[in-house]
Amino acid sequence: MKNYSYKELKMMYGKISPFEFKDKLIDLAQYHSSKNNTSILDAGRGNPNWTAATPREAFFTFGQFAVNETRLNWDLGDLAGMPQKDGIKDRFYKYIEKNINMPGATLLKSIIDYSINELKFNGDDFIHELADGIIGDNYPVPDRMLPHLEKIVHNYLVQEMKYDTKSGGKIDIFAVEGATAAMCYIFDSLMANELLRKGDKIALMTPIFTPYLEIPHLPRYNFEVININADEVDENGNHTWQYSKKELEKLCDTSIKALFVVNPNNPASIAIDESSANNLVDIVKNYNKDLMVISDDVYGTFVNDFTSLMAKLPYNTIGVYSYSKYFGVTGWRLGTMALHENNVFDKRISDLDENLKKSLNKRYGDMSLNPSTLSFMDRIVADSRLVALNHTAGLSTPQQVQMALFSAFALIDTENNYKSLNISICNKRQELLYEALNVPLIKNENNAAYYTQFDIEQWARTYSGEDFVEFIKENYSPVDILYKLAKDYSIVLLSGSGFAGPDWSVRVSLANLHDESYITIGNAIRAILNDYLIKYKESDNKSKNAI
């Protein structure tokens, strides 16, 4: 830990990633917390402080059953065999009946019952896939995702993201190591398949998760970036975090090849509303039909009746999802990318000139006698292992089993009890924060409330007018409040500007601290803002006296 000075932090601010800057604030907060014997409140981190317990219990209970299965045909003490398919369904039901009081056993039985009775899985085939998968004794086959588990995850994504198989057709799902891996794989495969080339023009719907701002400027990509800004405000000048038609019309430019979206956005945590979504769909369908859309929907499960852009633009969109936040599994690294079989990515590959096609055929030639027929999804899977290691591609099978158990848990929760818990936790914390700030909380049906973005400039304008805004800008910098929170209160937040948000905004994670912490954070921010106001009034009085 280091006691950074204000001057040192101000020099770094805006020059390094907000997440790297946060680490400096943590050092500062730790220094002063140890000095003052206080606790650090790090509301800059997006890791939730809850976990989905019952599906984990089901995982470990099934794991014990699977280990027992390995000993049935070969048992040398520390060394055992592999699960066998024949009769495994009957053996499972006997095991679970005998051990129904084990943690998660009731849920586990319900998931197996649901899969056999509702999804019409063959019991032996399905339970063997689970057992072999949780033991992890084979490479993932197919490499993209195990077939029964893909069906469960598919149904979960259709339920939660509203993926539309009626209008879009069949969906392929690739199980990946969280949404971060999906981001890396997609960027790499777009380049490898000549769908994006160095210097091409792409668009970002901002504000957006910082890596989406940083990756395009890496030397390998050096993309020209067009920001589609969430510029709409309400009648009181408050941000709605929606997109005007004027901003969306930037996408009429057909030289923009790809659009990257985080929905609900980060850091404001607001989902795209019906009006903005319909305007976007209209522009794509009428002016930029071959636009490639990548929609990262990790926070969608925190909004009731959320609909992904993939449901509205199935032909154009890759849907990215992560289980990390909703189920509290950031350490598990569980995510998906989904793509309809009929999609613009394959169309764009088929439209490449013959020389580029020959080059791509060479790249994927060891995979197929006719590599030109490989789908973009198959290419992403291969590219994830540099093509040559395609035969060992895929997410580890125990991870896939846990992913499927989380998905099935949500599917059989027909009352949405778990979803209601998640949503209520985040909304309560946001309410506590804004009550402590003494700022009205604007209700919004599109609000995921996983984070909140508080704009100090807008607060000052609403509270005391434009002169107060100018006073703050002339006498302070955006780093000031972050520095004071860390130094005086051992509170760590992130800057909103690091997400291409308003310069004077801060992001508060509502997911990773206990409820009462948000009262403390709100009180600390309000104390700093009140100090600004006092100094402004003193300055104003001096000006009047001078006159």
Secondary structure by P-SEA (a helix, b strand, c coil): cccccaaaaaaacccccaaaaaaaaaaaaaaaaaaacccccccccccccccccaaaaaaaaaaaaaaaaaacccccccbbbcccccaaaaaaaaaaaacccccaaaaaaaaaaaaaacccccaaaaaaaaaaaaacccccccccccaaaaaaaaaaaaaccccccccccbbbbbbcccaaaaaaaaaaaaaaacccccbbbbbbcccccccccccccccccccccccccccccccccccccccccccccccccccccbbbbccccccccccccaaaaaaaaaaaacccccbbbbbbccccccccccccccccccccbbbbbbcccccccccccccccccccccaaaaaaaaccaaaaaaaaaaccccccccccccaaaaaaaaaacccccccccccaaaaaaaaaaaaaaaacccaaaaaaaaaaaaaaaaaaaaaacbbbbbbccccccbbbbbaaaaaaacccaaaaaaaaaccccaaaaaaaaacccbbbbbcccccccccbbbbbccccccaaaaaaaaaaaaaaaaaaaaaaaaaaaaaaac
